[in-house]
Amino acid sequence: MEQRSPTRPSFGEKEKKLRLMRKSLLAALLALGAFACGNTTQNTFPTGVTAQAGAGEIALTWLPVGGASSYNVYYNTVANFGTASTGTQSMRGLLTTSTTVPNLTNGVTYYFVVTAVSSTGESVFSTEVSAIPSPVPTNVTVTSAGTGQATVSWTMVSGATYYSIYYSTTTPVNLSTAQNVQGITASPYTVTGLASGVTYYFVVAATSPPSSQAVFTPQ
């Protein structure tokens, strides 16, 4: 019986198979690339978010996100909230990396997250931050309490637990560099160790923000 060799594919058939394989591989790579690109924004959320409390408001700042056209801020009085959670409010379409959220209730803890918006959509939430708006201590006065001493008095703030007194020989008082006393629980408070004949400027803070400035020159 005559035996025949297996039929080998022609050059044209080989080329056709290679084209199909290349086409399938290209389609797979494109699909993978589209998936990766489509999820880039999901991973690029704002970082470095900070919250600074004021009287009935909270100032937020964050680092810029490359490719972002705007930012959204979401906030609630409940931690770990979602956009659909009861009580969630938002500020959308922000074009800078800072904003002040107004009309807040003093003494209440607020939680904030920020998202970045780009041509591919909105990012996931940033790390959550919180702050408690507090009214400014008022009626700050300073009187002598003896040589090199000054007694600082102010109107207590509802809901405040601790106070800080900042004082300096220059005006306005720079809270970053001024001498200070922390953890004060009541008014009045006597500051010691002052130089006689030198003018001092004082501010009082109930966590934040600081009060208006008061002036005193110990004798």
Backbone as a ProteinNet text record, in pm:
[ID]
protein_1_A
[PRIMARY]
MEQRSPTRPSFGEKEKKLRLMRKSLLAALLALGAFACGNTTQNTFPTGVTAQAGAGEIALTWLPVGGASSYNVYYNTVANFGTASTGTQSMRGLLTTSTTVPNLTNGVTYYFVVTAVSSTGESVFSTEVSAIPSPVPTNVTVTSAGTGQATVSWTMVSGATYYSIYYSTTTPVNLSTAQNVQGITASPYTVTGLASGVTYYFVVAATSPPSSQAVFTPQ
[TERTIARY]
86.2	0	89.6	52.2	131.7	104.1	211.9	197.2	226.5	142.8	158.3	207.7	292.5	341.1	229.5	228	125.7	132.8	18	12.6	59	159.5	209.3	133.4	109.1	37.7	122.4	57.9	128.1	176.5	264.5	316.6	203.9	106.3	-6.1	-88.5	-107.2	-183.7	-108.5	24.6	104.5	92.6	104.3	96.3	-39.6	-143.9	-278.7	-293.6	-239	-246.3	-168.6	-50.4	30.5	-42.3	-108.5	-184	-295.5	-364.5	-472.7	-419.7	-302.7	-243.6	-202.3	-140.1	-98.6	-219.4	-326.2	-447.5	-508.6	-512	-567.2	-482.7	-349.2	-259.1	-273.2	-282.4	-298.4	-428.1	-535.5	-664.7	-657.5	-586.5	-572.7	-492.9	-384.2	-302.3	-379	-455.2	-535.6	-639.3	-701.9	-802.1	-738.8	-620.2	-549.4	-509.6	-462.3	-423.8	-541.7	-655.2	-775.3	-821.2	-810.7	-851.3	-762.1	-631.1	-537.2	-559.4	-574.5	-595.7	-725.9	-827.1	-957.2	-960.3	-862.8	-861.8	-752.8	-679	-571.4	-623.7	-733.5	-788.4	-831.6	-876.8	-922.8	-811.3	-686.1	-575	-512.4	-544.9	-483.2	-575.4	-582.4	-667	-580.6	-640.6	-563.9	-499.3	-379.3	-307.9	-274.8	-223.4	-184.6	-300.8	-417.5	-536.2	-524.3	-547.5	-545.7	-675	-714.8	-836.3	-803	-829	-802.8	-935.2	-970.7	-1099.9	-1100.3	-1215.3	-1239.1	-1371.7	-1419.8	-1548.1	-1659.8	-1727.4	-1835.7	-1790.4	-1662.3	-1610	-1482.8	-1445.4	-1322	-1251.6	-1122.9	-1042.2	-971.2	-983	-921.3	-812.9	-705.5	-601.9	-558.4	-504.6	-453.9	-352.6	-278.8	-177.7	-241.8	-188.2	-246.1	-226.9	-319.2	-313.6	-289.4	-186.9	-157.2	-272.4	-308.7	-416.6	-555.4	-567.9	-700.6	-748.4	-873.5	-932.3	-1008.7	-1050.8	-1121.4	-1120.4	-1175.1	-1180	-1318.2	-1356.3	-1481.4	-1450.8	-1522.2	-1509.2	-1640.7	-1633	-1750.9	-1731	-1839.1	-1825.7	-1953.5	-1935	-2045.5	-2006.5	-2104.2	-2075.9	-2056.2	-2057.9	-2035.9	-1908.2	-1822.5	-1696.6	-1720	-1625.6	-1628.7	-1758.2	-1800.6	-1925.6	-1902.9	-2013.5	-2008.7	-2086.2	-2077	-2147	-2298	-2346.8	-2490.9	-2536	-2443.4	-2479.4	-2568.6	-2657.8	-2745.1	-2660.8	-2690.3	-2619.9	-2495.8	-2456	-2336.5	-2363.3	-2276.2	-2285	-2158.7	-2162.5	-2047.4	-2027.3	-1904.2	-1867.4	-1796.3	-1851.6	-1801.3	-1741.8	-1659.5	-1602.9	-1502.4	-1431.4	-1331.9	-1208.6	-1159.6	-1049.2	-914	-912.1	-786.9	-772.8	-657.8	-632.4	-657.5	-750.7	-791.1	-931.3	-1001.7	-1135.1	-1174	-1272.6	-1326.5	-1472.3	-1506.4	-1644.2	-1716.3	-1818	-1884.2	-2009.4	-2071.5	-2203.1	-2203.6	-2097.3	-2089	-2128.4	-2166.6	-2208.3	-2087.3	-2063.5	-1950.8	-1966	-1854.5	-1855.7	-1889.5	-1920.4	-1955.7	-1837.3	-1806.5	-1697.3	-1744.3	-1667.9	-1697.2	-1584.1	-1622.9	-1527.8	-1527.1	-1408.2	-1393.6	-1310.7	-1347.7	-1265.8	-1264.8	-1162	-1148.2	-1127.6	-1185.1	-1162.3	-1108.7	-1039.5	-989.5	-1073.1	-1103.2	-1182.8	-1096.5	-1093.2	-1017.8	-1102.7	-1041.8	-1115.8	-1160.1	-1098.4	-1135.1	-1232.3	-1272.1	-1370.2	-1324	-1391.6	-1363.7	-1285.8	-1187.5	-1104.6	-1179.6	-1117.2	-1168.9	-1143.4	-1199.4	-1183.2	-1037	-1001.5	-874.3	-884.8	-775.6	-779.8	-870	-952.2	-1048.4	-978.7	-1016.7	-966.2	-1085.5	-1061.7	-1171.6	-1126.5	-1222.7	-1195.7	-1325.2	-1309.4	-1425	-1425.3	-1520	-1525.5	-1555.6	-1494.6	-1509.9	-1515.9	-1601.3	-1607	-1478.2	-1447.2	-1326.8	-1345	-1246.9	-1254.5	-1261.6	-1350.5	-1370.4	-1338.5	-1343.6	-1321.8	-1189.6	-1084.3	-952.1	-894.4	-855.8	-793.5	-668.8	-575.9	-451.3	-426.1	-399.2	-371.4	-245.2	-187.8	-65.7	-94.5	-1.8	-13.6	113.9	189.6	315.9	430.8	550.5	669	686.8	693.3	716.1	602.9	482	367	248	161.5	40.4	-73.3	-188	-306.5	-392.7	-415.9	-494.9	-633.6	-736.3	-875.3	-948.4	-1050.1	-1129.3	-1262.9	-1356	-1486.2	-1473.7	-1515.1	-1504.5	-1590.7	-1543.4	-1611.8	-1689.5	-1816.6	-1899.7	-1844.5	-1824.6	-1776.5	-1626	-1553.3	-1406.7	-1355.3	-1256.6	-1198.1	-1068	-986.7	-856.8	-837	-753.2	-717.7	-565.8	-520.7	-378.3	-360	-257.1	-222.1	-90.7	-91.3	28.9	68.8	196.8	239.9	376.1	394.2	513	539	661	695.1	675.1	631.4	604	458.1	408.4	270.1	265.7	178.6	85.4	157.8	94	153.4	156.8	274.9	291.2	276.5	168.1	141.3	246.4	320.2	420.9	548.1	575.6	701.5	681.6	560.4	536	553.4	591.7	590.4	445.8	424.5	286.2	272.9	150.5	113.3	-3.7	8.2	-93.7	-170.4	-284.5	-359.6	-426.6	-454.8	-523.1	-671.2	-727.5	-866.8	-964.3	-915.1	-1007.2	-947.5	-1033.7	-995.2	-1025.4	-936.5	-813.3	-694	-581.4	-457.1	-341.8	-248	-134.3	-10.8	41.9	163.9	281.9	385.4	502.2	625.9	734.6	861.2	871.6	791.3	795.1	901.7	956.5	1059.4	993.6	1039.1	982.9	1013.3	914.7	932.7	919.9	890.6	877.1	729.6	686.7	547	523.7	419.2	382.3	243.2	224.8	95.7	46.9	-81.6	-137.7	-255.9	-267.9	-390.1	-426	-554.6	-604.2	-673.9	-649.5	-713.2	-783.2	-905.8	-978.6	-959.9	-847.2	-801	-768.1	-865.8	-849.9	-988.9	-995.1	-889.7	-851.4	-749.1	-708.8	-803.8	-797.4	-877.6	-815.3	-880.1	-817.9	-702.8	-618.5	-495	-515.6	-448.5	-449.3	-305.7	-288.3	-155.1	-133.2	-10.1	21.4	170.6	204.5	343.9	365.1	430.9	454.5	553.1	534.8	620.2	731.7
-118.3	0	123	218.2	340.8	430.1	475.5	566.5	708.6	797.8	937.8	1019.5	1112.6	1202.8	1297.8	1339.2	1435	1561.4	1614.2	1736.7	1855.5	1924.4	2041.3	2166	2258.3	2379.8	2462.2	2523.2	2606.4	2734.2	2805	2930.7	3029.4	3031.1	3122.8	3092.7	2964.8	2926.9	2966	2946.5	2986.3	3136.4	3212.3	3357.9	3400.2	3332.7	3364.9	3338.7	3223.1	3189.5	3289.9	3331	3428.5	3562	3601.2	3727.1	3720.3	3607.3	3590.4	3593.5	3528.1	3528	3668.7	3741.9	3878.8	3966.8	3946	4024.4	3997.4	3869.5	3832.6	3889.7	3881.4	3933.3	4084.2	4152.9	4298.1	4338	4264.9	4294	4275.6	4169.4	4144.4	4254.7	4299.1	4406	4536.8	4566.3	4688.6	4685.8	4570.3	4557.4	4577.4	4520	4535.4	4679.8	4745.3	4885.8	4974.3	4947.4	5026.7	5010.6	4887.8	4863.6	4941.8	4936.6	5006.4	5155.8	5209.6	5353.8	5396.3	5315.9	5350.9	5354.8	5289.6	5286.4	5372.7	5447.7	5531	5632	5699.1	5800.6	5741.7	5618.3	5557.1	5549	5542.4	5531	5666	5771.4	5901.7	5992.6	5968.8	6051.8	6157	6266.9	6372.1	6322.1	6369	6335.8	6465.2	6449.2	6566.1	6654	6595.1	6673.7	6720.3	6849.3	6904.7	6981.3	6988.3	7060.8	7153.2	7283.4	7382.7	7446.2	7428.6	7477.3	7628.2	7687.1	7828.1	7843.1	7964	7989.4	7961.2	7847.6	7811	7769.9	7743.1	7703.4	7621.8	7550.9	7471.8	7490.9	7524.4	7544.5	7414.7	7374.3	7250.8	7282.8	7207.4	7214.9	7073.5	7058	6927.1	6949.3	6844.4	6852.3	6833.7	6900.1	6886.4	6746.4	6707.4	6577.3	6602.8	6540.8	6558.5	6514.4	6598.9	6565.7	6597.8	6642	6673.7	6808.4	6813.8	6938.9	7011.4	6938	6998.4	6900.1	6945.9	6863.2	6873	6767.2	6765.5	6740.2	6809	6789	6733.3	6625.9	6567	6571.4	6598.1	6602.1	6557.4	6511.7	6458.1	6467	6453	6449.7	6306.6	6211.4	6069.9	6024.5	5954.3	5907.2	5794.3	5778.6	5669.7	5669.3	5785.5	5798.2	5774	5762.4	5749.6	5863.4	5875.8	5984.7	5972.3	5850	5828.5	5823.1	5840.7	5834.1	5951.2	5927	6032.7	6144.4	6266.8	6381.7	6423.7	6348	6385	6508.8	6607.6	6728.7	6740.6	6827.3	6835.5	6975.9	7000.5	7119.6	7066.9	7093.5	7031.7	7134.6	7083.6	7168.3	7270.1	7238.4	7331.4	7332.2	7450.8	7463.2	7484.3	7497.3	7513.9	7402.7	7398.2	7292.1	7339.3	7428.8	7472.4	7530.5	7521.4	7580.1	7592.5	7675.3	7689.1	7646.6	7552	7503.1	7588.2	7665	7756.6	7696.2	7777.3	7744.7	7613	7589	7468.8	7501.1	7398.4	7415.5	7404.4	7507.2	7504.8	7391.1	7326.9	7219.9	7082.9	7073.8	6946.1	6897.9	6769.2	6712.3	6687.2	6737.6	6715	6633.1	6543.7	6456.8	6493.2	6496.6	6543.2	6446	6435.4	6365.9	6451	6431.9	6506.8	6407.9	6436.5	6355.3	6443.9	6381.4	6451.1	6410	6505.9	6479.2	6507.2	6411.9	6428.7	6378.2	6371.2	6326.7	6181.7	6104.6	5963.7	5939.1	6045.1	6028.1	6082.9	6040.5	6087.7	5981.5	6025.9	5933.1	5879.7	5785.2	5738	5845.5	5827	5923.7	5934.3	6054.1	6073	6014.8	6017.4	5981	6079.9	6029.8	6114.2	6196.6	6324.7	6411.6	6471	6521.1	6577.7	6702.9	6784.6	6905.3	6949.5	7031.1	7080.2	7232.2	7293.9	7440.2	7492.5	7605.2	7659.9	7811.4	7873.2	8018.9	8077.9	8199.9	8268	8317.1	8294	8352.7	8505.3	8565.9	8710.8	8776.6	8911	8992.2	8958.9	8946.2	8916.6	9042.5	9031.5	9142.5	9092.6	9185.5	9151.2	9253.2	9206.4	9293.9	9246.9	9337.6	9304	9206.3	9112.9	9016.9	9018.2	9128.3	9137.8	9151.8	9161.9	9181.7	9066.6	9103.4	9003.3	8905.9	8944	8854.4	8928.5	8854.8	8912.1	8812.3	8862.2	8777.2	8799.4	8692.8	8699.1	8642.8	8719.7	8676.6	8679	8596	8591	8526.2	8543.4	8479.2	8334.5	8243	8100.2	8064	7967.6	7923.4	7795.8	7794.1	7675.8	7557.3	7444.8	7323.7	7309.7	7416.9	7410.2	7339.7	7254.3	7181.3	7244.6	7287.8	7345.9	7478.7	7562.3	7690.9	7702	7786.3	7815.7	7966.5	8013.9	8155.7	8170.7	8256.5	8286.4	8430.6	8454.5	8591.9	8619.2	8746.9	8786.6	8934.8	8978.6	9120.9	9191	9118.3	9176.9	9154	9241.2	9229.3	9227.2	9147.9	9054.7	8932.9	8867.2	8749.7	8634.7	8581.7	8467.2	8339.3	8266.6	8148	8039	8043.1	7939.9	7963	8088.8	8120.5	8181.6	8221.3	8288.7	8194.5	8250.7	8172.9	8138.6	8028.7	7989.5	7901.4	7897.9	7809.1	7725.8	7593.4	7504	7434.5	7378.8	7294.7	7368.5	7496.6	7575.5	7537.5	7521.1	7475.4	7582.4	7698	7799.4	7938.6	8037.3	8178.2	8234.8	8319.3	8375.2	8283.5	8323.3	8247.3	8346.6	8320.1	8410	8358.5	8442.4	8411.2	8471.7	8393.9	8440.1	8446.2	8500.3	8503.1	8611.8	8718.2	8828.2	8929.4	8999	9100	9232.9	9296.3	9424.6	9533.3	9620	9731.1	9695.6	9570.7	9525.6	9504.9	9552.9	9537.4	9398.3	9332.9	9199.7	9204.3	9120.1	9105.8	8962.9	8950.2	8819.7	8783.5	8655.4	8602.3	8473.5	8441.3	8319.9	8234.7	8105.8	8014.1	7901.8	7872.4	7755.8	7647.4	7580.2	7488.5	7569.6	7629.7	7721.9	7775.6	7896.8	7989.3	8080.7	8165.9	8254.5	8372	8431.4	8549	8671.9	8786.6	8911.8	8938.6	9032.2	9055.3	9151.6	9126.6	9216.5	9257.4	9382.6	9436.7	9458.4	9431.5	9452.5	9478.2	9575.6	9604.6	9587.3	9480.1	9460.6	9563.6	9604.3	9704.9	9638.8
0	0	0	-81.1	-91.6	28.2	95.2	208.7	163.7	211.6	174	294.2	264.2	370.1	410	539	583	500	469.2	389.7	472.8	424.9	495.9	451	547.6	507.8	413.2	320.1	224.2	290.9	221.8	274.6	299.9	209.7	225.3	348.9	378.1	497.1	624.2	623.6	739.6	765	657.2	670.5	724.1	679.1	725.2	874.1	919.9	1061.9	1146.5	1095.8	1168.9	1180.9	1071.9	1076.1	1178.9	1185.2	1281.9	1425.1	1444.4	1577.6	1619.8	1524	1555.2	1584.7	1508.8	1528.7	1665.5	1704.5	1835.2	1948.5	1930.6	2033	2046.1	1932.6	1934.9	2003.2	1973.2	2035.7	2186.9	2228.3	2372.6	2440	2373.5	2430.4	2437.4	2332.6	2332.7	2443.2	2461.5	2567.5	2704.2	2721.4	2848.2	2870.2	2763.6	2775.1	2805.9	2741.8	2767.2	2910	2960.6	3099.7	3194.7	3167.1	3255.8	3250.5	3126.1	3113.4	3176.5	3160	3214	3364.3	3429.6	3574.8	3636.2	3551	3603.7	3703.5	3669.3	3757.5	3889.8	3889.1	4012.5	4116.6	4069.8	4162.5	4195.3	4118.6	4136.1	4215.5	4343.6	4429.4	4499	4544.7	4611.3	4740.6	4766.1	4889.4	4964	5085.7	5164.2	5204.8	5224.3	5261.2	5406.5	5430.1	5565.5	5590.2	5716.6	5755.3	5871.5	5853.7	5957.1	5998.6	6125.8	6174.5	6193.1	6169.2	6195.4	6266.7	6275.6	6339.6	6239.9	6254.6	6164.4	6026.4	6010.6	5880.1	5897.4	5791.3	5792.3	5658.3	5665.3	5545.1	5509	5383.6	5334.5	5231.8	5235.5	5132.7	5096.5	4975.7	4931.8	4820.3	4788.9	4684.1	4546.9	4444.2	4310.2	4252.9	4167.2	4098.5	3950.6	3895	3754.2	3665.4	3569.6	3476.9	3526.8	3651.3	3705.9	3652.7	3611.6	3563.4	3673.2	3776	3889.1	4005.6	4117.4	4238.4	4301.8	4371.3	4447.2	4594	4681.2	4825.7	4877.9	4955.4	5019.2	5170.5	5243.5	5389.4	5458.3	5582.3	5660.6	5807.5	5894.9	6038.9	6087.3	5994.6	6025	5955.5	6027	5969.4	5869.4	5777	5677.8	5597.1	5556.6	5481.7	5332.5	5257.8	5112.9	5049.4	4917.5	4850	4863.5	4883.1	4896	5041.6	5135.2	5276.9	5315.5	5409.6	5459.1	5519.3	5479.7	5535.2	5459.5	5358.3	5281.8	5197	5209.3	5128.6	5044.1	4945.4	4855.6	4801	4759.5	4683.6	4559.4	4441.6	4318.9	4222.9	4133	4028.5	4078.3	4186.9	4241.1	4151.2	4118.8	4023.8	4090.1	4223	4295.9	4399.4	4464.5	4562.6	4705.4	4721.3	4855.2	4847.6	4958.7	4966.7	5112.8	5139	5274	5272.3	5357.8	5367.9	5472.4	5432.8	5525.5	5589.1	5673.3	5731.5	5808.6	5885.8	5968.3	6112	6186.5	6325.6	6417.3	6497.1	6590.2	6690.8	6722.7	6821.5	6766.5	6637.6	6574	6490.3	6498.1	6419.1	6276.1	6179.8	6038.4	5975.8	5885.3	5816.3	5667.7	5607.8	5470.6	5386.6	5258.3	5159.2	5032.8	4950.8	4826.3	4712.2	4596.2	4476.7	4364.9	4270.4	4152	4031.7	3946.5	3826.3	3703.4	3610.4	3486.4	3370.3	3252.2	3133.9	3144	3233.1	3247.8	3362.3	3432.5	3538.7	3672.1	3776.6	3912.3	3989.8	4065.2	4141.5	4262.4	4329	4456.8	4561.6	4681	4789.3	4833.5	4875.6	4944.5	5085.2	5158.1	5299.2	5373.1	5461.7	5533.2	5641.1	5651.5	5758.1	5831.5	5951.1	6029.2	6102.1	6140.7	6218.2	6285.1	6390.2	6465.4	6461.1	6389.6	6389.9	6529.4	6562.4	6697	6689.8	6769.1	6770.5	6826.7	6786.8	6832.6	6975.4	7064.3	7198	7187.3	7262.6	7255.5	7389.1	7387.5	7508	7576.1	7495.5	7551.1	7615.6	7742.3	7814.5	7885.8	7908.3	7976.6	8086.6	8206.9	8320.7	8391.5	8470.8	8543.4	8656.3	8674.7	8784.2	8867.9	8858.7	8930.1	8832.5	8884.2	8800.6	8701.1	8573.6	8470.1	8450.1	8492.4	8479.1	8418.7	8351.3	8293.2	8305.5	8347.2	8356.4	8233.1	8158.9	8036	8064.3	8028.1	8047.9	7914.7	7900.9	7778.4	7807	7715.8	7727.1	7681.7	7767.8	7737.1	7616	7540.2	7418.8	7446.9	7409	7429.3	7350.8	7419.9	7354.6	7349.8	7384.6	7382.2	7507.5	7490.3	7602.9	7649.2	7554.2	7587.2	7515.1	7575.6	7517	7509.3	7418.5	7405.3	7403.2	7471.4	7468.9	7393	7291.2	7214.4	7242	7260.7	7287.5	7225.2	7187.7	7114.4	7137	7111.3	7121.1	6987.6	6886.7	6755.6	6718.2	6631.7	6587.2	6434.8	6373	6437.8	6494.8	6589.3	6652.1	6551.4	6528.5	6438.3	6520.4	6499.8	6581.2	6563.6	6453.8	6428.8	6509.2	6542.6	6610.8	6748.7	6783.4	6910.9	7029.1	7143.8	7266.8	7299	7365	7388.8	7511.7	7561.8	7671.4	7621.9	7628.2	7574.8	7687.1	7652.8	7745.5	7859.1	7839.8	7943.2	7944.2	8061.1	8070.4	8116.7	8162.5	8214.7	8202.3	8202.6	8204.5	8343.2	8399.9	8343.3	8363.2	8300.2	8314.3	8324.5	8414.9	8435.3	8362.8	8274.9	8200.5	8275.4	8297.2	8372.1	8282.5	8339.8	8266.9	8162.7	8175.5	8079.9	8119.9	8021.7	8047.8	8082.7	8189.2	8231.6	8128.9	8104.2	8012.7	7866.3	7834.6	7695.9	7663.9	7547.8	7507.3	7448.3	7495.7	7446.6	7383.5	7284	7217.7	7240.8	7273	7309.9	7220.3	7190.5	7129.9	7202.9	7203.6	7268.2	7163.2	7166.6	7071.7	7145.9	7104.4	7154.9	7050.4	7056	6952.5	6827.5	6763.1	6652.2	6621.2	6568	6530.9	6646	6629	6736.9	6754.6	6872.5	6902.4	6839	6858.7	6821.3	6918.1	6883.1	6957.4	7073.5	7184.9	7300.1	7330.6	7380.9	7404.2	7552.8	7599.4	7741.2	7757.1	7841.8	7873.1	8022.5	8065.6	8208.7	8262.6	8386.6	8450.3	8530.7
[MASK]
+++++++++++++++++++++++++++++++++++++++++++++++++++++++++++++++++++++++++++++++++++++++++++++++++++++++++++++++++++++++++++++++++++++++++++++++++++++++++++++++++++++++++++++++++++++++++++++++++++++++++++++++++++++++++++

